[in-house]
Amino acid sequence: MYLIFMFQNRNKGFTLVELLIVIAIIGILSALVIAGFRAGNRASNLRFASQNLVSVFKQAQIMASSGKIPAGESDPPPGGYGVYVDSLTSYILFADNNDSGDYDGGEEVENISLPENVEFFEGGAPPNPVIGLNVVFDSPDGKMSIYLGSELTDKTIVLRVGSSDSIEVYLNSTSGLIEASE
């Protein structure tokens, strides 16, 4: 009878080893879920940034073509509208009020920041920052001009998160093409 009593007490709970194994399994599964969530979040930020950038380029083109008058002004800007990349993580929609074909301080219509961890780079290898890129749409025809040190006919802008995830935004001044490719 004593043997039966001892046998019954041994099977009434979990051992320390069993509890540690269950905790380890839960920890491993949690780490996998969190890693997948972060990767999805980075990809989502990248897609959002590229779609927003293309949208702002097209907005500048439409504003130049339609002769939109900026707030506080009486006439459309003579140089049209443009987009200027001012840092690795932000860009400016501007009205070219002095017809310089370039962003000059005080011409901002809107300052836009990229989502967290997304940065601008130039297409090609090695990746170079595109700080100082000006894309101007002339008024009233909306013709695109691309400047980065000198005038260019086309430009590929790479939006990148880390070293592996990226989306390219392609601009062509001859055809007026603005598109993002994943």
N, C-alpha and C positions, 0 to 999 in steps of 0.2 A: 504494500500500500504506500509506503514511503517512496518507492521508486515511481509510482504513478503520479504522486503529488509533485515530485521534482520535474518529471517529464512535462506536466501540464504548465508549470510556471515558466519553463524555458521558452515556450512557444507563444506567450501572450503579448509580445511587443517586438519592435524592430531593434536590431542590434545597431551599434554605433557605426559599423562598417556599411550596413545597408543605408542608413541615413546619409552618410557621407557620399555614397555613390549616387543617390537620388539628387542631392544638392549639386554635385558635379555635373550631372546630366542637365539639370535645369540651367546652370550657369553657361554651359556650352551652347544650348539652344538659344538662350537670351543673347549671347554674343553674336550668333549667326543672324538673328532677326535684326539686331541693331545695325550690324554691318550692311545688311541688305537695305535697310531703311536709309542709311546715310548715302549709299550709292545712288539710290533712287532720287533722293533729295538733290544731290549734285547734278544729276542728269536733268531733273526738272528745272533747276535754276538756270542751267545752260540753255535749255530750249526756250525758257521765258526770256532770257537776255537776248537771244538771237532774234526771236519774233518781235520783241520790243524795239531793237535796233533797226530792223528792216522797216517797222512801222514808222519810226521817227524819220528815217530817210524819206519814205514815201510822203509823210506829212509835210516835210520841208518842200518837197517837189510840188505837192498840191498847193501849198500856201504861195509859192512863187508863181505857179501857173495861174492861180486865181486872183493874184494881186491883193492878197490879204493885207490889211493895214494893221500894223502892230499897235498894241495899247499905248496911248499917249502920243501917237503920231497922227499926222493928217494925210499922209500919202504912203503908198506901199514903198518898201525899201528899194532903192534903185538897183542894188546889187542882188536882190532876191533873198532867199533864205538858205541856210546851210547847217551843217553839223560839224562840230569841231571836237576831236578827241583831246581832252586836256590832261588826262592821267591814265594810268593802267586800269582804273576802275570807274571812270566817269566820262561823260561827254555832254556837250552843250548844243541845244537847238538855238540858232541865232538868226537875227535879221541883219543883213549886210547893209546897214544904213548909209555907209560912206562909199559904197561901190568899189571896195578894195579887193573883192574876191577872197577875202580872208577874215577870220574872226579877230575883231578888235574888242578889247574890254568894254563892257557897257552895252553890248548888243544882244545880251541873253534874252531869249524868249522862255527857255526852260533849261534847268540843270538836271541831268539824269544820272543816277548812280547805278552801276551794275549790281546784281545780287551778290551775296556773300561768296567770296572765294573765286568769282569769275573775273578774268582779266583779258584785256585787249592785247593781241600780238599781230604781227605781220605774217602773211602766208609765206611758206618756204622754210628752209632749214639754214641756219639755226633760227629759232623764233626770235624776232626783234620786236620791241615795243613800237606801237604806231602813234605815240604821243606827238601831237602837232598835225595830225591828219585833218585836212579841211575838205569837205565835200560841199560845194555850193551849187544851188539851182538858180539859174538866171531868171529874172522876171522879164517879160511875161510868158516866155515859151517853156520854162522849166528845164532847159538844157543843163545837164550835169557837167561840172568841172571838178576834177580831183587833184588835190595838191598835197604833196608830202615832200617838201624841199623843192620840188619842181612839179610841173604839170604832168599828170599821168593819164593814160587812156583807160586803164583798168586797175583795180586793186582788190586783193583778197584780204579781208580782215578775219583773224582767227579769234574766236572767243574760247577761252580755255579755263578748265578747272583742273588744277594739279598738272601733271605731265602727261596724262593719258586721255582724258575726255576733252573733246573740242568740237566746235561747229564753225564752219566757214561762212562768211557773208561776202558775196561777190558783187562788186560794183563795176559797171562798164559805162564810161561816159559817151561812147559812140552810139550805143543802142539804148542807153538809159536804163539798162537792166539792173535791178536790185533783187538779189535772191539769197536765201540761206539754204545750205545743204548740210545734212547730218552725216 
